[in-house]
């Protein structure tokens, strides 16, 4: 990723807000931290892989995540896993609402 492709602070903030609003309004079921760690085997490996793909993060930062992976990070994880892990798991879950 070239420096011109790296989002500025305001771009990143706007992206986070949009993703968060989409998650709220669309009923997106968030990626779970436990499933991500099962895939990557450790927080350190996850941090290494995200950073290697241009999404810098430290293991201590990952350790502070709640069980629901932050939306922006979930989409980044989906990218680096080639879709093996999905940011939006709504299609994986049967609907519990009555029609």
Rosetta blueprint (number, residue, H / E / L):
1 X L
2 X L
3 X H
4 X H
5 X H
6 X L
7 X L
8 X L
9 X H
10 X H
11 X H
12 X H
13 X H
14 X H
15 X H
16 X H
17 X H
18 X H
19 X H
20 X H
21 X H
22 X H
23 X H
24 X H
25 X H
26 X H
27 X L
28 X L
29 X L
30 X L
31 X L
32 X E
33 X H
34 X H
35 X H
36 X H
37 X H
38 X H
39 X H
40 X H
41 X L
42 X L
43 X H
44 X H
45 X H
46 X H
47 X H
48 X H
49 X H
50 X H
51 X H
52 X H
53 X L
54 X L
55 X L
56 X L
57 X L
58 X L
59 X H
60 X H
61 X H
62 X H
63 X H
64 X L
65 X L
66 X L
67 X L
68 X E
69 X L
70 X L
71 X H
72 X H
73 X H
74 X H
75 X H
76 X H
77 X H
78 X H
79 X H
80 X H
81 X L
82 X L
83 X L
84 X L
85 X L
86 X L
87 X L
88 X L
89 X L
90 X H
91 X H
92 X H
93 X L
94 X L
95 X L
96 X L
97 X L
98 X L
99 X L
